C-alpha cells in the first residue's frame, strides 16, 4: 500500500477512491494544501485537470521545480463527468507532459466499473515500482497504448 496524494475536484473523489483502492489516499482540494501535504511521505501524486479550479498545471510546475519532490511519479488525469473535445484533451495531455506528469489518463475513456478501474490501477501500481524501473514501464506503456486517448507515458 502506497501513500498517494490525490489532488482532484471534490465531485470526483469517489471515482478516484474506486480506482486507487488498496492505497492510502490523502485528498486535497487546494494548491496550498497540496504543497503542505508534500512535506509528508508521498509516493505518488494523482492530479485531476479540474483540481482547485483548474490549477493542475500550477501544482505540476511547483513539483517540477522542487528538487525534493520532482522524482515523485505523477498521474495527470481528466476526471470529469462531461466529455471534452479531442483537441482540448490533447492540449491538456501535451501540457501535462511538458509540466512533468509521468502519465496522462483520460478517465472518460474508461467505464467506471471494477474492470476498467483495475486497468487504471495497474498503471498506478507500475509507477510505484523502484525508480530505476519506471522509465522502462513508461516506455512500455507508451508503445502499447493506442492514440485513442488511452493512458500515455510522458
N, C-alpha and C positions, 0 to 999 in steps of 0.2 A: 504494500500500500504506500503510495507516494502522497506527499503534501502538494496540492495543486492550488494555485491562486486562480480563481475564476472571476474574471472581470467582465461581467455581462449585464445587460439590462435586466431589471427585476422580473419582467414578464417572461423571460426565457430561462430563469433559474431551474425550473422543474425539468425542462428538456436536458439541460446540461447535467443535472443530477442523474438522470437516467443514462446518459452517455458515459459519465465518469464514475459510475457505481463501482464500489470497491476501493476508491481512493478517498483520502481525507481532503475535503474541499473547503477552501476559505473564500467565501463570496465577498466581493467588494463592489460598491456602486459608484465610487468617485475616484478620480485620479489621485487625490491626496491620500485616501485610504489605501489605495493600491501601492503607492510609494512607501507608506508606513509598513505595510504588510511584507514588503521585500526585506525588511530588517530581520525577519524570522527565516526559518529554513523553508525555502520554496524550491521544489524540484522541477516544476513545470508551470507555465503560465498559459491559460486558456482565455483569450480575449475576444469578445464579440465586437463587431463593427459599430453597434449602437451603444456600447459601453459609455456611461457618463455623457449622454448627449453627443454621441459620435466622437469620443476622444480616444478611440483606439490608437490612432497614429501618434498622439501625444504620449501615450504610455509606451508604445513601441520605441519611439525616439528616446524617451527617458532611459529605458532599459539598454538600448543600443549604446548610449553614451556613458553608461555606468559600468566601469571596469569590473566591479564586484559581481554584477548580475548579468552581464551581456552574454554569458555562455549558457544561461538557463534556456532550455528549449521552449519555443513559443508556438502555440497553435492559434492562428488568427482565423476567425470564423464569421461567416454571416449566419446569425442566429435570428431569424425573422419569420414571422408568420405570413409575410407578404412576399410574393415573387418580385424579383428585380429584373430590369432589363439586362441582357447579356453584356452589353458594353459597360454598364455600371458594375456588374460583378467582376468583370475582367480588370477594370480600373482599380477596384478595391484590392483584388488579388495582387496586382502588379505593385501597387503602393505598399501593401503589407510586406511583401518580399523585400522591397527596397529598404524598408524600415527595420528589417531584421527578423521577420517571422520565419520560423523554421518550416512550417507547413501552413497552407491555407485550405480551409474546408468550407464549402457552401452547404450548410445543413439543409437547405431547400432541396438538394439533390438526393437526400436520404429520408426515407419514411421514418416517422417517429415510432418505431417498433423495436422489439428486442433484437432482431437480426441486424437491422441497419445500424442501430446504436452500438451493437457489438463490433461492427465493421469499423466504426469511427474509434472505438475504444482500443482496437488493435493498433491503430496508428499512434494513438497517445502512448500506449504501453511500449511501443517500439522506440519512441523518443526518450523513454526513461531508462533505456539501456546505457551502459557505460559510455562516456563521451567519445572515446575512440571509435565506437561502433556507429554512432549517429550519422556521420556523413555517408557511410555505406548504406544505411537504411534509407536516408533521404534520396540517395541516387536511385535505389531500387524502387522507391515509391514513385519518383519522377518518371522513370522509364516504364512503369507498369500501369500508369493511370491514363485514361483517355482524355481527350480535350473537352469532354462534356461537363466540365465543372467539378469533376471528382477531385479528391484530395491531391494536392500537388506540393512537392517539396520546393523549398526556396533554393 
